[in-house]
Amino acid sequence: MDIKGSIALVTGGNRGLGKTLVQALLDGGAKKVYVGARHLIETADPRLKPLKLDITDPQDISAAAKACQDVSILINNAGIWRNSPLIGASSMDDARDEIETNYLGTLAMSRAFAPILKKNGGGALVNVLSVVSWFTNPTAGSYSVSKAAEWSMTNGIRMELRAQGTLVIGVHASYIDTEMASSVNAPKVRPEDVAAATMKGIIAGDEEVLADQRSRDIKAALATDPQSLNREMQRAWDKQQR
């Protein structure tokens, strides 16, 4: 799909990776980009259209769908990370919030915009996933579960929307150097590199984007030894508990 001349919507587009994705779309020649966020951005760029959008709010989603009937690229970037284990968390609130946002919010956006993409020739629907879509990091167990659900949902949406000509892309990356992962002491990929890989995937028509070396290494490891990541995560968890 050609980004030049396209009209896009990026959820969570006001900061972090979302802001970088917005800029990458503009750099690629997008004619208009709706910047969805809980709080409206301020901009003097006529190509940017601030959009009040909380993806857990059905009214916001309905209003966005009515206002953005010209969208041909939807990038579901909005998400939350609570860094909570499954059993050790003090309550289930974080798990509920992550499922509500990362899975159900993304699904709600996809449902609302699938008919719009169809009307506009098919277009592209991009879900920003994670390497923990494929395995569970126990220190962030509920986030891993929400991303696994989002990955499975992405695969299902792809099957449903293939006949209408919509390209459905799952983007996988490890820790990204943004505010969300600022507390993590681990190698991180630049958001600009993830955004560039995403744009390349849209243009090439790829259904899966492995946006950094860590995601490529993990995908290869799981193909040869599906339990390798479970063993690695168990060792890391046990070491942390000592």
C-alpha positions as CSV (number, residue, x, y, z in Angstrom):
1,M,0.0,0.0,0.0
2,D,1.2,3.5,-0.8
3,I,1.5,5.8,2.2
4,K,1.8,8.9,-0.1
5,G,-1.6,10.6,-0.3
6,S,-3.2,8.4,2.3
7,I,-5.3,9.5,5.3
8,A,-4.4,7.8,8.6
9,L,-5.5,7.6,12.2
10,V,-3.0,6.8,15.0
11,T,-4.3,5.9,18.4
12,G,-2.1,7.1,21.3
13,G,-0.6,9.4,18.8
14,N,0.3,12.2,21.2
15,R,3.6,10.8,22.6
16,G,6.1,8.0,22.5
17,L,5.9,5.5,19.6
18,G,2.6,6.9,18.6
19,K,4.0,10.4,18.0
20,T,6.9,8.9,16.1
21,L,4.4,6.9,13.9
22,V,2.5,10.1,13.1
23,Q,5.7,11.8,12.0
24,A,6.7,8.8,9.9
25,L,3.4,8.9,8.1
26,L,3.8,12.6,7.4
27,D,7.4,11.9,6.2
28,G,6.0,9.2,3.9
29,G,3.6,11.6,2.3
30,A,0.4,11.1,4.1
31,K,-2.1,13.8,3.3
32,K,-3.8,13.8,6.7
33,V,-3.2,12.1,10.0
34,Y,-5.8,12.0,12.8
35,V,-3.9,12.1,16.1
36,G,-6.1,10.1,18.6
37,A,-5.4,10.7,22.3
38,R,-7.3,11.2,25.6
39,H,-6.2,14.8,25.5
40,L,-6.1,16.8,22.3
41,I,-2.7,17.8,21.0
42,E,-1.8,21.4,19.9
43,T,-0.5,21.7,16.5
44,A,0.0,24.3,13.7
45,D,0.5,21.6,11.0
46,P,-2.6,21.6,8.8
47,R,-2.0,17.9,8.0
48,L,-2.6,16.9,11.7
49,K,-6.1,16.6,13.0
50,P,-6.3,16.3,16.8
51,L,-8.9,13.8,17.9
52,K,-10.2,13.1,21.4
53,L,-10.1,9.4,21.6
54,D,-10.0,7.0,24.6
55,I,-10.1,3.5,23.1
56,T,-11.9,2.2,26.2
57,D,-14.8,4.7,25.7
58,P,-17.5,3.5,23.3
59,Q,-18.7,7.0,22.8
60,D,-15.3,8.3,21.8
61,I,-14.9,5.4,19.4
62,S,-18.3,6.0,17.8
63,A,-17.6,9.8,17.5
64,A,-14.2,9.1,15.9
65,A,-15.7,6.7,13.4
66,K,-18.2,9.3,12.4
67,A,-15.6,12.1,12.1
68,C,-13.0,10.0,10.3
69,Q,-14.8,8.5,7.4
70,D,-11.9,9.1,5.0
71,V,-9.3,6.9,6.8
72,S,-7.4,4.4,4.8
73,I,-4.8,3.5,7.4
74,L,-5.6,2.7,11.0
75,I,-2.7,2.2,13.4
76,N,-3.8,0.8,16.7
77,N,-0.9,2.0,18.9
78,A,-2.6,3.0,22.1
79,G,-1.8,0.6,25.0
80,I,-0.9,0.4,28.7
81,W,1.7,-1.5,30.6
82,R,1.3,-2.0,34.4
83,N,4.3,-4.3,34.9
84,S,2.3,-6.6,37.2
85,P,2.7,-10.3,37.8
86,L,-0.3,-12.6,37.6
87,I,-0.4,-14.1,41.1
88,G,1.8,-11.6,43.0
89,A,-0.1,-8.5,42.1
90,S,-2.0,-6.9,45.0
91,S,-5.3,-7.0,43.0
92,M,-6.6,-7.8,39.6
93,D,-7.1,-4.2,38.6
94,D,-4.0,-4.0,36.4
95,A,-5.0,-7.2,34.6
96,R,-8.4,-5.8,33.9
97,D,-7.1,-2.5,32.7
98,E,-4.6,-4.1,30.3
99,I,-7.2,-6.4,28.8
100,E,-9.7,-3.6,28.6
101,T,-7.2,-1.3,26.7
102,N,-4.8,-3.6,24.9
103,Y,-7.2,-6.2,23.7
104,L,-10.8,-5.0,24.0
105,G,-10.0,-1.3,23.1
106,T,-8.0,-2.4,20.0
107,L,-10.8,-4.8,19.0
108,A,-13.4,-2.0,19.4
109,M,-11.4,0.3,17.2
110,S,-10.9,-2.4,14.6
111,R,-14.7,-3.2,14.5
112,A,-15.6,0.5,14.2
113,F,-13.1,1.2,11.4
114,A,-13.3,-2.1,9.4
115,P,-16.3,-0.8,7.4
116,I,-14.6,2.5,6.8
117,L,-11.5,0.8,5.5
118,K,-13.6,-1.3,3.2
119,K,-15.5,1.7,1.8
120,N,-12.1,3.4,1.1
121,G,-10.7,0.5,-0.9
122,G,-9.5,-1.9,1.8
123,G,-6.5,0.1,3.3
124,A,-4.4,-1.2,6.1
125,L,-5.1,-1.9,9.8
126,V,-1.9,-2.1,11.9
127,N,-1.8,-3.4,15.5
128,V,1.2,-2.6,17.6
129,L,1.9,-5.8,19.5
130,S,5.0,-7.0,21.4
131,V,7.5,-9.8,21.6
132,V,5.5,-10.9,24.7
133,S,2.7,-11.7,22.4
134,W,4.5,-15.0,21.9
135,F,5.7,-15.8,25.5
136,T,5.1,-14.7,29.1
137,N,7.4,-12.5,31.1
138,P,6.2,-13.3,34.6
139,T,7.2,-9.9,36.0
140,A,4.7,-8.4,33.6
141,G,2.4,-11.4,33.3
142,S,-0.9,-9.6,32.8
143,Y,0.6,-7.4,30.1
144,S,1.9,-10.5,28.3
145,V,-1.6,-12.1,28.5
146,S,-3.2,-8.9,27.1
147,K,-0.7,-8.8,24.2
148,A,-1.1,-12.6,23.5
149,A,-4.9,-11.9,23.2
150,E,-4.2,-8.9,21.0
151,W,-2.0,-11.0,18.7
152,S,-4.6,-13.8,18.5
153,M,-7.2,-11.2,17.7
154,T,-5.0,-9.7,15.0
155,N,-4.7,-13.0,13.3
156,G,-8.5,-13.5,13.5
157,I,-9.2,-10.0,12.1
158,R,-6.9,-10.7,9.2
159,M,-8.9,-13.7,8.2
160,E,-12.2,-11.8,8.4
161,L,-11.0,-8.8,6.5
162,R,-8.9,-10.4,3.8
163,A,-11.9,-10.6,1.4
164,Q,-12.5,-6.9,1.7
165,G,-8.9,-6.2,0.7
166,T,-7.7,-4.9,4.1
167,L,-4.1,-5.5,4.9
168,V,-3.8,-6.5,8.6
169,I,-0.4,-6.1,10.1
170,G,1.0,-7.1,13.5
171,V,4.1,-5.2,14.6
172,H,6.3,-6.9,17.1
173,A,9.1,-5.2,19.1
174,S,10.9,-5.6,22.4
175,Y,11.4,-2.7,24.8
176,I,11.1,0.6,23.0
177,D,13.0,3.7,24.2
178,T,9.9,5.7,25.3
179,E,8.5,7.0,28.6
180,M,6.5,3.7,29.0
181,A,9.7,1.7,29.3
182,S,11.8,4.4,31.1
183,S,12.1,2.3,34.3
184,V,13.4,-0.8,32.5
185,N,17.2,-1.4,32.5
186,A,17.6,-3.4,29.3
187,P,18.5,-2.8,25.7
188,K,15.9,-0.8,23.9
189,V,15.1,-0.1,20.3
190,R,14.6,3.5,19.1
191,P,10.9,4.4,18.3
192,E,12.1,5.9,15.0
193,D,13.4,2.4,14.0
194,V,10.1,0.8,14.9
195,A,8.1,3.4,13.0
196,A,10.4,3.0,9.9
197,A,9.9,-0.8,10.0
198,T,6.2,-0.3,10.3
199,M,6.0,2.1,7.3
200,K,8.2,-0.4,5.3
201,G,5.8,-3.1,6.2
202,I,2.7,-1.1,5.1
203,I,4.3,-0.3,1.7
204,A,5.5,-3.9,1.2
205,G,2.2,-5.4,2.2
206,D,3.7,-7.5,5.0
207,E,1.4,-9.1,7.5
208,E,4.0,-9.3,10.2
209,V,6.7,-6.7,11.1
210,L,9.6,-7.8,13.3
211,A,10.8,-4.3,14.2
212,D,14.0,-5.0,16.1
213,Q,16.7,-7.7,16.4
214,R,15.2,-9.0,19.7
215,S,11.9,-9.8,18.0
216,R,13.7,-11.5,15.2
217,D,15.8,-13.6,17.6
218,I,12.9,-14.6,19.7
219,K,10.8,-15.6,16.6
220,A,13.7,-17.8,15.4
221,A,14.3,-19.3,18.9
222,L,10.6,-20.2,19.3
223,A,10.7,-21.9,15.9
224,T,13.5,-24.2,16.8
225,D,12.8,-24.7,20.6
226,P,9.3,-23.5,21.7
227,Q,10.2,-23.9,25.4
228,S,13.4,-21.9,25.2
229,L,11.8,-18.6,26.3
230,N,9.9,-20.3,29.1
231,R,13.1,-21.6,30.5
232,E,14.8,-18.2,30.2
233,M,11.9,-16.4,31.9
234,Q,11.8,-19.0,34.7
235,R,15.5,-18.4,35.4
236,A,15.0,-14.7,35.4
237,W,12.0,-14.9,37.7
238,D,13.7,-17.3,40.2
239,K,16.8,-15.0,40.3
240,Q,14.6,-12.0,41.0
241,Q,12.8,-13.8,43.9
242,R,16.0,-14.6,45.8
